[in-house]
Amino acid sequence: MHWSHYKSNFAALVGKENVGWIVKDKDGKVCEVDPDNNFCEISAVSPRDIIGATTADFAWSGVAPRVQAADILARHGEVRETIGIYWHPVDNMYRRVLGAKWSNDGGQVVFVVADVTRPVMTERMKVLESVITVDWDKEKVTIAGNTITRLDLVCLAYYLAHDTHQQIADKMNRSKKSIEKTIGKMRDILCALDAECPTLRSVCQKYGVDNTLAEKVDWFDREAVIWLTSHSQFSMGKKQ
């Protein structure tokens, strides 16, 4: 599901010529690359050198420790999404990218990246860009003047997963009435984007919102695995 979801949505956003991918083996070396060599162009690595390359060879080699940490989490079952800005040595300019990585059935890390520096302005992107603003610091999305918070999206994720209003209320420690109000608010905001979608589920399916949130819904239920010890150090694992 991850593969088709990210490739199709990235291509719809910026055009397939701006989307590339690689697969890394367990040693962190590239063992597969997209046949059009889009990833090679994005990462500034020659197609003849890409197989066997590591993050240290890419244009964003300066963030190699962060990439390695994300790879570890991906191998443990998480889907990691990234936003990056880096200097492209061939173009002599900064590039902006979106990325997603996860582990395939063979334990290899799949990394799909979209270059949003000079995207093809698809019709879908034109529509979304004109009405949607994202405030990353305040964790909120504004659509045509209406605000959607992170908690609203968590609620929507459970709703699209077919949880009842009462089940959502129990998970989020809120009242059933509050959940009903949030679902109604989300319906009014999102359905207004497309007159052909009369229901909240239909508009979420058409624009991939259901798949996007399905990638994340398991994070909402996950127990914390980091806690502060008495020596002011961080430890990993489930506290006994």
Backbone bond lengths (Angstrom), bond angles and torsions (degrees), N, CA, C in turn:
res aa  C-N    CA-C-N  psi(-1)  N-CA   C-N-CA  omega(-1)  CA-C   N-CA-C  phi
1 M - - - 1.456 - - 1.521 111.43 -
2 H 1.371 117.09 -38.76 1.459 120.11 -179.15 1.527 111.04 -59.52
3 W 1.332 115.46 -44.55 1.469 121.19 -174.75 1.532 111.34 -57.90
4 S 1.316 116.33 -56.12 1.467 119.97 -177.35 1.525 111.48 -67.47
5 H 1.317 116.41 -35.33 1.465 120.50 -178.51 1.524 111.70 -62.11
6 Y 1.327 116.70 -53.28 1.457 119.23 -175.48 1.525 112.68 -73.89
7 K 1.320 117.61 -39.99 1.465 118.52 -179.92 1.526 111.10 -62.76
8 S 1.322 116.73 -44.92 1.461 119.83 -176.76 1.527 111.35 -70.45
9 N 1.328 117.25 -40.70 1.457 119.71 -178.59 1.524 112.13 -72.25
10 F 1.330 117.66 -38.31 1.458 120.00 176.11 1.523 110.60 -64.94
11 A 1.340 116.58 -42.36 1.465 120.31 179.75 1.521 110.91 -64.49
12 A 1.343 116.64 -39.06 1.466 120.23 178.72 1.519 110.77 -66.40
13 L 1.315 116.47 -28.59 1.455 121.04 -177.14 1.525 112.73 -80.62
14 V 1.348 117.00 -46.91 1.468 119.96 -172.53 1.528 114.70 -123.13
15 G 1.337 118.09 -1.42 1.460 120.27 -176.60 1.516 110.52 94.11
16 K 1.325 118.10 137.63 1.467 121.32 -172.90 1.524 112.92 -64.08
17 E 1.349 117.20 -23.63 1.461 119.32 179.02 1.521 112.44 -70.77
18 N 1.326 117.52 -12.34 1.457 122.27 178.14 1.518 112.67 -104.25
19 V 1.331 116.99 13.37 1.467 121.65 -179.49 1.525 109.76 -120.13
20 G 1.320 116.57 127.73 1.461 121.38 177.59 1.515 110.72 -131.39
21 W 1.331 115.73 168.65 1.464 118.70 179.64 1.528 111.24 -153.43
22 I 1.320 114.21 157.20 1.458 121.76 174.16 1.523 108.75 -139.92
23 V 1.323 115.06 164.61 1.462 122.54 170.55 1.523 106.68 -125.55
24 K 1.332 116.48 130.71 1.464 121.50 179.39 1.523 110.16 -105.20
25 D 1.328 116.08 141.56 1.458 119.22 175.30 1.524 109.81 -80.07
26 K 1.308 116.63 -175.33 1.460 120.68 -174.70 1.524 113.14 -69.54
27 D 1.333 116.74 -13.90 1.462 121.07 176.48 1.527 111.89 -93.86
28 G 1.343 116.68 3.61 1.452 120.31 179.34 1.514 114.02 82.54
29 K 1.329 117.50 13.01 1.466 121.38 -179.75 1.533 110.30 -98.80
30 V 1.318 116.63 144.03 1.460 121.62 179.82 1.525 109.84 -68.91
31 C 1.337 116.16 125.96 1.467 120.51 178.36 1.533 112.13 -116.77
32 E 1.344 116.71 -15.17 1.461 121.52 175.03 1.519 109.10 -144.37
33 V 1.344 116.38 152.18 1.463 121.10 179.03 1.522 108.54 -145.85
34 D 1.321 117.41 155.92 1.460 119.67 -179.62 1.530 110.12 -61.16
35 P 1.333 118.11 140.89 1.476 122.57 -174.39 1.524 114.42 -62.66
36 D 1.330 117.22 -21.74 1.466 119.74 179.54 1.524 112.73 -88.17
37 N 1.337 116.33 -1.14 1.472 122.33 179.91 1.536 112.95 59.19
38 N 1.319 116.13 29.35 1.461 119.13 176.99 1.528 110.99 -64.59
39 F 1.334 115.75 -38.22 1.460 118.85 179.41 1.523 110.50 -63.64
40 C 1.325 116.98 -37.54 1.466 120.60 179.20 1.520 110.73 -59.40
41 E 1.335 116.14 -44.44 1.459 120.26 -179.64 1.523 110.58 -65.71
42 I 1.335 116.69 -42.08 1.465 120.83 -178.41 1.525 111.36 -65.99
43 S 1.331 117.11 -39.93 1.465 121.72 -175.69 1.521 113.47 -90.79
44 A 1.351 117.09 -3.50 1.472 122.42 -179.79 1.525 112.20 62.72
45 V 1.325 116.42 43.06 1.459 122.21 176.22 1.531 107.82 -122.25
46 S 1.314 117.23 134.41 1.459 121.32 179.89 1.527 110.21 -64.09
47 P 1.343 117.97 141.45 1.472 120.50 177.46 1.523 113.38 -54.98
48 R 1.332 116.61 -31.11 1.470 118.40 -179.09 1.530 112.50 -75.75
49 D 1.353 116.29 -15.18 1.464 120.05 -178.86 1.520 113.78 -107.57
50 I 1.331 117.97 -3.11 1.456 119.87 -170.82 1.521 113.34 -70.11
51 I 1.351 117.29 -39.94 1.464 118.98 179.09 1.525 109.15 -69.14
52 G 1.307 116.19 124.31 1.456 122.03 -177.15 1.513 113.23 94.15
53 A 1.334 116.99 -7.47 1.462 120.40 179.01 1.521 110.76 -72.89
54 T 1.328 116.42 158.32 1.461 122.59 176.13 1.529 108.45 -124.60
55 T 1.318 115.99 178.61 1.461 120.01 179.77 1.524 111.83 -57.73
56 A 1.312 117.13 -30.01 1.470 121.22 179.57 1.520 112.16 -61.95
57 D 1.337 117.13 -18.79 1.463 121.17 -179.08 1.527 112.52 -93.53
58 F 1.340 117.62 -11.68 1.455 120.88 -176.27 1.530 111.06 -83.05
59 A 1.327 115.43 165.23 1.466 120.39 -179.95 1.527 111.97 -63.09
60 W 1.340 116.86 -23.02 1.474 120.78 179.29 1.535 111.08 -100.92
61 S 1.327 116.80 34.63 1.468 121.45 -177.23 1.526 112.84 -59.17
62 G 1.334 116.88 -23.62 1.458 119.95 -178.90 1.508 115.10 -64.64
63 V 1.326 116.70 -18.97 1.472 119.99 179.43 1.530 110.99 -106.83
64 A 1.334 117.01 23.86 1.465 121.75 -178.50 1.528 113.86 -52.43
65 P 1.343 119.69 -42.23 1.475 118.87 179.12 1.529 112.45 -61.00
66 R 1.333 117.30 -38.85 1.460 120.22 178.84 1.526 110.64 -67.63
67 V 1.321 115.88 -39.70 1.466 120.05 178.89 1.517 110.40 -62.94
68 Q 1.316 116.87 -43.68 1.465 120.99 179.65 1.524 111.25 -62.63
69 A 1.338 116.32 -39.51 1.470 119.91 177.90 1.520 110.66 -64.36
70 A 1.323 116.64 -40.99 1.466 120.48 178.27 1.516 111.05 -66.11
71 D 1.335 117.11 -36.50 1.468 120.98 177.73 1.531 110.74 -61.94
72 I 1.316 116.33 -39.83 1.466 120.35 179.50 1.526 110.18 -62.70
73 L 1.334 116.39 -45.03 1.462 120.09 178.94 1.520 111.08 -64.50
74 A 1.330 116.88 -37.32 1.465 120.64 177.93 1.529 110.96 -63.30
75 R 1.320 116.26 -40.50 1.471 119.91 179.21 1.525 111.75 -67.35
76 H 1.322 116.65 -19.88 1.462 120.66 178.11 1.528 112.26 -94.81
77 G 1.322 116.27 12.64 1.461 119.67 171.17 1.513 116.68 105.91
78 E 1.325 118.14 -1.86 1.456 119.37 -179.28 1.525 111.17 -88.04
79 V 1.314 115.55 152.33 1.461 122.09 170.63 1.521 106.09 -100.89
80 R 1.328 116.76 117.36 1.460 121.47 -176.06 1.528 109.96 -104.74
81 E 1.316 116.75 126.59 1.461 121.98 177.51 1.521 109.06 -109.57
82 T 1.336 116.13 141.89 1.455 119.87 -175.25 1.525 111.65 -133.05
83 I 1.316 115.05 154.26 1.456 123.16 170.83 1.521 105.93 -128.26
84 G 1.322 117.41 128.05 1.455 119.20 -175.60 1.521 114.13 -137.64
85 I 1.329 115.56 149.73 1.464 123.12 171.58 1.524 106.71 -128.09
86 Y 1.318 117.86 128.61 1.461 120.72 -177.31 1.531 109.86 -148.40
87 W 1.319 116.04 162.20 1.457 122.00 -179.64 1.521 109.00 -88.79
88 H 1.339 116.61 123.21 1.459 121.31 179.24 1.532 108.29 -92.70
89 P 1.334 118.30 114.25 1.468 120.98 -173.11 1.521 114.85 -68.34
90 V 1.309 118.07 -22.11 1.459 120.61 179.78 1.524 110.73 -82.09
91 D 1.334 115.97 -45.68 1.464 120.62 -179.12 1.525 113.36 -81.54
92 N 1.345 116.53 -14.88 1.465 121.08 -175.29 1.530 111.36 54.57
93 M 1.311 114.81 50.62 1.461 120.64 178.98 1.523 108.91 -157.17
94 Y 1.324 115.32 162.68 1.457 119.27 175.46 1.522 109.93 -80.40
95 R 1.318 116.06 138.58 1.460 122.70 175.57 1.525 108.58 -111.13
96 R 1.324 115.50 150.21 1.468 122.10 176.01 1.522 108.30 -119.75
97 V 1.312 116.64 133.38 1.465 120.64 -176.80 1.523 111.81 -135.77
98 L 1.322 114.39 153.50 1.451 123.10 167.49 1.521 106.94 -112.45
99 G 1.325 117.86 144.01 1.455 119.90 -179.42 1.511 112.32 -143.40
100 A 1.322 115.49 160.36 1.466 121.70 174.80 1.517 108.21 -147.68
101 K 1.323 115.98 139.41 1.467 118.77 179.13 1.515 110.22 -140.52
102 W 1.324 114.77 150.54 1.452 122.53 179.60 1.521 108.27 -158.46
103 S 1.312 116.89 174.29 1.455 121.52 179.87 1.521 110.50 -101.80
104 N 1.340 116.75 134.91 1.462 119.99 177.05 1.524 110.00 -85.59
105 D 1.326 116.60 -176.62 1.468 120.57 -175.97 1.523 112.69 -63.80
106 G 1.344 116.59 -22.60 1.453 120.04 -179.96 1.516 114.19 -90.63
107 G 1.340 116.58 6.17 1.449 119.88 179.70 1.516 114.19 81.17
108 Q 1.336 116.57 8.38 1.457 120.86 177.77 1.533 109.59 -89.08
109 V 1.316 116.61 152.76 1.462 121.53 -179.82 1.531 109.62 -92.64
110 V 1.322 115.98 124.15 1.463 122.34 176.01 1.526 107.80 -99.22
111 F 1.322 116.70 131.19 1.464 121.60 -178.93 1.527 109.26 -127.59
112 V 1.323 116.22 116.47 1.465 122.27 176.90 1.520 108.17 -109.03
113 V 1.333 117.49 131.44 1.460 121.05 -175.58 1.524 110.13 -131.05
114 A 1.323 116.26 141.09 1.461 122.63 178.36 1.526 109.35 -120.93
115 D 1.321 116.05 126.85 1.458 121.56 177.71 1.529 108.41 -86.14
116 V 1.324 116.28 112.33 1.465 120.46 -177.76 1.533 111.73 -102.36
117 T 1.343 116.48 13.30 1.461 120.25 -179.83 1.518 111.62 -69.11
118 R 1.331 115.11 -48.94 1.458 120.84 -178.82 1.529 109.33 -132.99
119 P 1.322 116.91 63.72 1.466 120.01 -174.65 1.520 113.05 -74.58
120 V 1.317 114.33 157.89 1.457 119.70 168.85 1.522 106.08 -73.73
121 M 1.305 117.68 126.24 1.464 121.81 -175.36 1.528 109.02 -79.43
122 T 1.342 116.39 87.03 1.457 120.23 -179.87 1.529 109.57 -70.96
123 E 1.329 115.54 161.72 1.466 119.98 179.49 1.517 111.10 -60.69
124 R 1.337 114.81 -37.92 1.463 118.61 -179.86 1.530 110.38 -64.01
125 M 1.336 115.58 -42.20 1.455 118.96 -179.08 1.521 111.01 -66.03
126 K 1.325 117.54 -38.04 1.463 120.96 179.56 1.527 110.93 -60.45
127 V 1.331 115.49 -43.44 1.458 119.98 -179.14 1.532 110.96 -65.95
128 L 1.331 115.93 -48.45 1.460 119.89 -177.10 1.523 111.59 -66.07
129 E 1.333 116.91 -40.96 1.452 120.26 -178.51 1.525 112.24 -63.75
130 S 1.319 115.96 -31.31 1.458 119.78 -176.44 1.526 113.45 -74.98
131 V 1.319 117.69 -21.94 1.473 118.99 -174.35 1.527 114.49 -122.17
132 I 1.340 118.11 -9.67 1.465 120.01 -173.37 1.530 111.19 -115.17
133 T 1.337 115.00 132.48 1.462 122.06 174.22 1.522 108.35 -128.47
134 V 1.336 116.59 133.30 1.464 121.36 -179.90 1.528 109.29 -111.72
135 D 1.332 116.01 127.60 1.460 121.95 175.14 1.529 106.97 -107.77
136 W 1.341 115.93 99.46 1.469 119.98 -174.60 1.522 111.65 -67.75
137 D 1.341 117.63 -35.73 1.464 120.53 -178.07 1.528 111.69 -66.05
138 K 1.314 116.46 -42.42 1.462 120.96 -177.80 1.525 112.50 -92.97
139 E 1.342 116.59 1.25 1.473 122.67 177.97 1.523 111.59 52.40
140 K 1.319 115.58 56.14 1.457 118.95 177.80 1.525 110.14 -144.79
141 V 1.325 115.22 155.49 1.459 122.49 178.17 1.528 107.57 -120.95
142 T 1.317 116.27 134.28 1.459 120.49 177.22 1.517 108.70 -112.13
143 I 1.331 115.99 121.51 1.463 122.09 -179.83 1.519 108.35 -118.52
144 A 1.317 115.11 113.99 1.471 121.69 -179.76 1.527 111.45 48.93
145 G 1.334 116.47 42.43 1.458 121.63 177.02 1.513 115.44 87.92
146 N 1.326 118.18 -5.75 1.464 122.52 179.70 1.525 110.45 -102.95
147 T 1.318 116.26 135.14 1.458 121.58 -174.83 1.530 112.29 -95.99
148 I 1.341 115.28 133.22 1.458 122.61 173.35 1.521 107.38 -118.37
149 T 1.324 116.95 122.79 1.462 121.69 -178.64 1.527 110.57 -92.34
150 R 1.323 114.96 172.26 1.463 119.96 177.47 1.534 110.60 -61.19
151 L 1.328 117.11 -40.74 1.465 120.50 179.48 1.530 110.95 -64.39
152 D 1.329 116.37 -34.75 1.468 119.39 175.94 1.524 110.25 -61.08
153 L 1.345 116.82 -41.36 1.463 121.25 -179.12 1.522 111.65 -69.71
154 V 1.338 115.97 -35.91 1.467 119.64 175.67 1.529 109.30 -61.85
155 C 1.310 116.32 -45.52 1.464 121.83 178.41 1.526 110.40 -60.23
156 L 1.319 116.90 -44.44 1.463 121.15 179.78 1.519 111.37 -63.68
157 A 1.331 116.54 -38.31 1.470 120.32 179.37 1.526 110.93 -60.32
158 Y 1.318 116.67 -44.62 1.466 120.23 178.48 1.531 110.81 -65.76
159 Y 1.320 116.41 -39.54 1.468 120.81 179.40 1.525 110.95 -62.19
160 L 1.328 117.01 -43.87 1.463 120.84 179.94 1.531 111.80 -70.75
161 A 1.336 115.97 -19.35 1.468 120.31 175.84 1.524 111.20 -85.82
162 H 1.360 115.49 7.75 1.473 123.35 175.22 1.525 113.71 72.65
163 D 1.331 116.78 24.62 1.459 119.26 170.57 1.536 108.32 -74.51
164 T 1.320 116.45 146.74 1.464 119.78 176.21 1.522 109.33 -75.09
165 H 1.332 115.86 166.08 1.460 119.47 178.81 1.529 111.44 -60.37
166 Q 1.324 116.37 -38.26 1.457 119.61 179.74 1.530 111.22 -68.04
167 Q 1.337 117.20 -39.31 1.461 120.31 178.37 1.528 110.87 -64.18
168 I 1.330 116.21 -40.34 1.466 120.28 178.00 1.521 110.18 -64.62
169 A 1.326 116.48 -42.32 1.463 121.08 179.70 1.526 110.84 -60.36
170 D 1.332 116.66 -41.96 1.464 120.72 179.50 1.532 111.12 -65.38
171 K 1.334 116.95 -41.99 1.463 120.52 -178.81 1.519 111.79 -67.38
172 M 1.330 116.13 -36.53 1.460 120.08 -175.02 1.524 112.98 -97.20
173 N 1.331 115.91 0.84 1.468 121.10 179.94 1.525 111.31 57.23
174 R 1.316 115.34 46.73 1.462 122.12 178.11 1.520 108.51 -131.05
175 S 1.315 116.47 169.59 1.460 119.61 -179.91 1.527 110.36 -80.19
176 K 1.312 115.57 155.83 1.456 120.21 178.08 1.530 110.75 -61.22
177 K 1.318 116.16 -38.17 1.465 120.67 179.51 1.532 111.09 -62.61
178 S 1.323 116.08 -38.74 1.466 120.86 178.54 1.521 110.94 -64.41
179 I 1.337 116.47 -39.84 1.465 121.06 179.32 1.527 110.29 -66.34
180 E 1.328 116.40 -42.73 1.466 119.98 178.64 1.527 110.95 -60.77
181 K 1.325 115.95 -38.82 1.460 120.79 179.11 1.530 110.80 -66.32
182 T 1.330 116.83 -40.93 1.468 120.98 179.75 1.519 111.24 -65.40
183 I 1.338 116.94 -43.66 1.465 120.87 179.50 1.532 109.97 -62.77
184 G 1.322 116.31 -40.82 1.464 120.07 177.83 1.520 111.74 -63.28
185 K 1.314 116.01 -40.51 1.472 121.29 178.19 1.516 110.61 -62.81
186 M 1.337 117.37 -44.84 1.459 121.20 -179.82 1.521 111.17 -64.33
187 R 1.316 116.27 -38.50 1.473 120.52 178.03 1.529 110.92 -62.17
188 D 1.323 116.12 -45.72 1.458 119.95 -179.07 1.529 112.01 -62.89
189 I 1.335 116.74 -40.37 1.468 120.58 -177.16 1.525 111.62 -72.44
190 L 1.332 116.50 -49.14 1.462 119.85 -172.99 1.529 113.17 -76.92
191 C 1.318 117.24 -38.23 1.467 119.39 179.94 1.529 111.48 -67.42
192 A 1.329 116.52 -23.85 1.467 119.99 177.94 1.527 111.71 -67.72
193 L 1.340 117.32 -16.67 1.462 120.95 179.64 1.519 112.33 -75.32
194 D 1.330 117.02 -22.86 1.460 119.83 -175.01 1.526 109.55 -149.69
195 A 1.324 115.58 111.10 1.463 120.60 -177.86 1.521 112.76 -66.06
196 E 1.347 117.06 -18.11 1.464 120.47 -179.69 1.526 112.46 -80.65
197 C 1.318 116.68 -5.38 1.471 121.29 -179.03 1.525 109.27 -114.54
198 P 1.319 117.79 97.79 1.470 120.74 -175.46 1.525 114.43 -79.37
199 T 1.341 117.37 -16.70 1.464 119.63 -176.83 1.524 110.20 -120.82
200 L 1.318 115.28 159.25 1.453 121.48 -179.96 1.532 110.56 -63.19
201 R 1.321 116.65 -42.39 1.460 119.74 -180.00 1.531 111.63 -63.38
202 S 1.328 117.16 -39.53 1.457 119.86 -176.75 1.526 111.82 -67.57
203 V 1.329 117.50 -41.07 1.457 119.41 -179.89 1.528 110.82 -70.06
204 C 1.334 117.20 -34.63 1.463 120.62 177.82 1.519 111.54 -68.26
205 Q 1.323 116.67 -36.32 1.463 120.61 177.41 1.524 111.10 -69.20
206 K 1.322 117.24 -42.62 1.466 121.44 -177.17 1.518 112.24 -63.56
207 Y 1.338 117.15 -38.85 1.458 120.18 -175.50 1.529 113.45 -103.27
208 G 1.328 116.81 11.14 1.454 120.07 173.68 1.507 115.61 76.91
209 V 1.334 117.33 11.88 1.460 119.92 -179.91 1.529 110.65 -65.68
210 D 1.327 116.47 -37.73 1.468 119.48 -178.88 1.522 111.14 -63.38
211 N 1.339 117.27 -43.09 1.462 120.00 179.57 1.527 111.45 -67.90
212 T 1.325 115.94 -39.29 1.467 119.84 179.37 1.518 111.10 -60.72
213 L 1.320 116.89 -46.43 1.460 120.25 -179.04 1.522 111.94 -73.37
214 A 1.334 116.85 -27.73 1.460 120.06 177.27 1.526 110.41 -64.87
215 E 1.347 116.81 -29.39 1.455 120.73 177.07 1.528 110.91 -66.29
216 K 1.343 116.41 -25.03 1.457 121.03 -171.25 1.519 114.47 -108.83
217 V 1.314 118.20 -15.07 1.458 119.68 -169.19 1.521 112.27 -61.07
218 D 1.335 117.65 -29.39 1.459 119.05 179.79 1.527 111.77 -69.13
219 W 1.330 117.96 -23.20 1.456 120.35 178.25 1.518 111.47 -67.46
220 F 1.337 117.07 -32.07 1.455 120.43 -175.40 1.528 111.54 -65.78
221 D 1.324 116.99 -29.81 1.458 120.76 -176.21 1.528 112.65 -95.23
222 R 1.323 116.40 -7.28 1.455 119.48 -173.13 1.528 111.42 -71.47
223 E 1.339 115.46 134.94 1.461 119.69 178.05 1.526 109.64 -75.27
224 A 1.318 116.30 150.81 1.458 120.62 178.32 1.525 110.00 -63.53
225 V 1.330 117.18 138.18 1.461 120.80 179.60 1.526 110.74 -119.45
226 I 1.342 117.68 13.25 1.457 121.64 176.40 1.527 108.01 -129.34
227 W 1.318 116.99 133.74 1.455 118.87 176.32 1.533 108.92 -146.54
228 L 1.315 116.36 158.16 1.460 122.38 -177.68 1.518 109.36 -83.08
229 T 1.333 117.20 128.45 1.450 121.16 178.79 1.523 110.11 -89.15
230 S 1.305 116.16 177.30 1.460 120.47 -178.32 1.531 112.18 -70.25
231 H 1.332 117.47 -15.36 1.459 121.15 -179.01 1.525 111.55 -100.92
232 S 1.351 116.65 17.46 1.451 122.26 178.46 1.527 112.90 60.23
233 Q 1.312 115.50 31.36 1.450 121.93 174.45 1.526 108.52 -114.61
234 F 1.326 116.88 158.52 1.447 119.85 177.21 1.524 110.90 -97.50
235 S 1.327 115.29 138.08 1.453 121.89 177.17 1.508 109.87 -119.73
236 M 1.319 115.94 147.52 1.457 120.92 179.48 1.519 110.30 -104.99
237 G 1.333 115.68 146.59 1.439 120.51 176.96 1.505 111.71 122.30
238 K 1.309 117.44 174.55 1.453 121.65 -178.75 1.524 109.63 -85.38
239 K 1.316 115.40 127.59 1.467 119.36 -177.70 1.518 110.43 -68.53
240 Q 1.298 114.33 132.60 1.464 120.16 -178.22 1.530 110.43 -85.01
